[in-house]
């Protein structure tokens, strides 16, 4: 994927959403089990941050909400995020860098995570990898911060010199660098904000259930929320995505001419001038497919 150098460029969100709509991404939901008040919930959560072309992409709260719309998912709650840390299979150190919103920073951050994973032997099947960055969450506290989003993350086991060591919001004894914060609007994006989500479909006491049903039930909400019934089910200010943007493809170039010329040569050799015309058209079409795939 050819990302804009600055991810705040207006072309970035459509590129991401177009790729995801086309199925050109890597992401898996794995089970997270929570027991509260005699009820057991099994929730699908991100095993690792969503990737495109092997890179954990950065996202604003607005973009993450639209990605969740496409995947039939919800943003995490602080409780679910804490439980992902509590039930992790792989423990990583936060990969911090100078604040930036560049494609180079995104790629570098993702590569640093991959390097850690490689040293630890990779990801066990069904295991949760943490911590891979910060993410945007849904919380009732958003109602008191109009126009803002809530980011949280980078759980850590021990203090790191010069960085915050905040208590985790719902996990006694656990800590993180970024406790739930409301400093940013819905369009803020930087290298540390990755895509982590919860699947819409969940299992409650052995029965298939919808995440929204659980979150809005006084009896079941404690499975996913430390605030009781969840009044905020999506990032405020972000309308539901119905028709995702189409990813812009790489424009025709010299490579296109080469594809067409090769096709024309083969066609002419097989069926004369008429075959050459058809072969050239096939070559052009083949390059159009290539440009779509590499965009």
Secondary structure, DSSP 8 states (H G I E B T S, - for coil): ----SBTTSTHHHHHHHHHHHTT--B--EEEEEEEETTEEEEEEEESS--EETTEE----HHHHHHHHHHHTEEEB-HHHHHHHHHT-SEE------S---BHHHHHHHHHHHHHHHHHTT---TT--EE-S-EEEE--GGGGGSTTB-EEEEEEESS--TTS--EE-SSSTT-EEEEEEE--SBTT---TTB---EEEEEEEETTEEEEHHHHHT-TTTGGGT-TTSS----S-TT----SS----------HHHHHHHHHHHHHHHHHHHHHHHHHHHHHHHHHHHHHHHHH-
